Structure formats: C-alpha cells, structure tokens
C-alpha cells in the first residue's frame, strides 16, 4: 500500500468474507461507543455492538448493518469478526418489521420470565435492519 491514508479492511462473518479491500475511513459502534478509524490508528481490540458500519474508500461511502462481533485495529489493517453483516439490498424489510413487532410485543408483555436484555437487543437489531434496508429502496 503506497498511500499512507489507506488501510486494509477485512470483515468476516461465519458464512462469508463480507468485505475486503483498501479503505480511507471506517465508522462503527463498539460497546464503548462509536469509533472512527483512519490509517495509522493505534492498535486496539474491542467488542462490536450492533449498528451501522460505514466504509469509506476513495469518494464512496458504503453502509451495512453490522451485528455484534470483535474488531482488531492495527495501524495498517483492520479485521472485524462479525456475527453477521448485511448490505441494504440483502435485508428483507417485511421480515425486519415483523421482528420489530414481535420484539415490541415481548417488551410490553410484562412477562417475568422475559430476558429483557435479549428482547431489547432483538428490537435494536430489527430497527437497524429497517434503517439500513430502507436505504436500498432509495
């Protein structure tokens, strides 16, 4: 890599290499908050939280739904091991909206056996898929 403003990104999910290429900027959510990464970033490992993954290369910005995982940041490369990652056109909006309804119903049920954290995470993931999936319709 001759360009010092570029670093290599690899995003791997259990079923595929989701993305691999040289990028200039990366944004995503971690359990500690949102992070932006440029070439030369200090080495860091963190837990990825569900959110929008923004990949900037040249003058293009791509967005994807990123669901949990781990990230390793080195000055010249970044590796994301993701539970799953989806491009907007891969998201079934009807299915995501049904998941949102189910999660909201569970949260309103006042069921004492309900795992609130799990239900809230399911709702968050459904809302994330809807947000990203609606970008494909534009």
C-alpha positions in Angstrom: 0.0 0.0 0.0 1.7 3.1 -1.2 -1.0 5.6 0.1 -0.4 6.3 3.8 -4.1 7.4 4.1 -5.3 4.0 3.2 -5.6 0.8 5.3 -6.8 -2.7 4.6 -10.2 -3.8 5.9 -11.5 -7.3 6.2 -15.0 -8.1 7.5 -15.6 -11.8 8.1 -18.9 -13.4 9.1 -19.4 -17.1 9.8 -20.8 -17.7 6.2 -18.6 -15.4 4.1 -15.9 -12.8 3.7 -18.3 -9.8 3.8 -15.9 -7.1 2.7 -12.2 -7.0 1.8 -10.4 -4.0 0.4 -8.5 -0.8 1.0 -10.4 2.0 2.7 -9.7 5.5 3.9 -12.1 5.7 6.8 -14.3 3.4 8.9 -17.1 4.0 11.4 -18.9 1.6 13.6 -20.3 1.1 17.1 -18.4 -0.7 19.9 -19.6 -1.4 23.4 -17.7 1.6 24.4 -19.3 3.9 21.9 -19.0 4.9 18.2 -15.5 4.8 16.8 -13.9 6.3 13.6 -10.8 4.7 12.2 -8.1 6.2 9.9 -4.9 4.8 8.7 -2.2 4.8 11.4 -4.7 4.2 14.2 -3.2 3.0 17.5 -3.6 -0.8 18.0 -6.9 -1.6 19.7 -9.2 -4.5 20.1 -12.8 -4.0 21.1 -16.3 -5.7 21.1 -18.5 -4.6 18.2 -22.0 -3.5 19.1 -24.9 -3.7 16.6 -25.0 -0.6 14.4 -24.3 0.9 11.1 -20.9 0.1 9.5 -19.8 2.9 7.3 -16.9 2.1 4.9 -15.3 5.0 3.0 -13.0 4.3 0.1 -12.0 7.0 -2.3 -15.1 9.1 -2.6 -17.6 6.3 -2.0 -19.3 5.5 1.3 -21.0 2.1 1.8 -23.3 1.3 4.7 -24.2 -2.0 6.1 -25.9 -3.5 9.2 -23.3 -4.9 11.5 -24.4 -7.2 14.3 -22.0 -7.8 17.1 -18.6 -9.2 17.0 -15.0 -8.3 17.6 -12.6 -5.8 16.0 -8.8 -5.7 15.8 -7.3 -2.4 14.7 -3.7 -2.1 13.6 -2.1 0.9 12.0 -2.3 -0.6 8.5 -5.2 -3.0 8.7 -8.5 -3.7 10.5 -10.2 -7.1 11.0 -13.8 -7.4 12.0 -15.2 -10.8 13.0 -18.9 -10.3 12.8 -21.9 -12.4 14.0 -23.5 -11.1 10.8 -23.3 -8.2 8.4 -25.8 -7.2 5.7 -25.8 -4.8 2.8 -29.0 -2.8 2.4 -30.2 -4.8 -0.6 -29.8 -8.1 1.3 -32.3 -7.1 4.0 -35.9 -8.3 3.8 -37.8 -5.3 5.1 -41.0 -7.2 5.8 -39.2 -9.7 7.9 -37.4 -6.9 9.8 -40.7 -5.1 10.5 -42.2 -8.4 11.7 -39.2 -8.9 14.1 -39.7 -5.3 15.4 -43.4 -6.0 16.1 -42.5 -9.3 17.9 -39.8 -7.7 20.0 -42.0 -4.8 21.0 -44.8 -7.2 21.9 -42.4 -9.2 24.1 -41.2 -6.0 25.8 -44.7 -4.9 26.6 -45.9 -8.3 27.8 -44.6 -7.8 31.4 -43.6 -11.5 31.4 -41.5 -12.2 34.5 -39.6 -14.9 32.6 -38.6 -12.5 29.8 -34.9 -11.8 29.3 -35.2 -8.0 28.9 -31.6 -7.6 27.6 -32.2 -10.2 24.9 -35.6 -8.6 23.9 -34.1 -5.1 23.7 -31.2 -6.4 21.6 -33.7 -8.1 19.2 -35.6 -4.8 18.9 -32.4 -2.9 18.3 -31.3 -5.3 15.6 -34.7 -5.1 13.9 -34.6 -1.3 13.9 -31.1 -1.4 12.5 -32.1 -3.7 9.7 -35.1 -1.4 8.9 -33.0 1.7 8.8 -30.3 0.1 6.5 -32.9 -1.8 4.4 -34.8 1.4 3.6 -31.6 2.8 2.1 -31.8 0.2 -0.6 -35.3 1.5 -1.6 -34.0 5.0 -2.3 
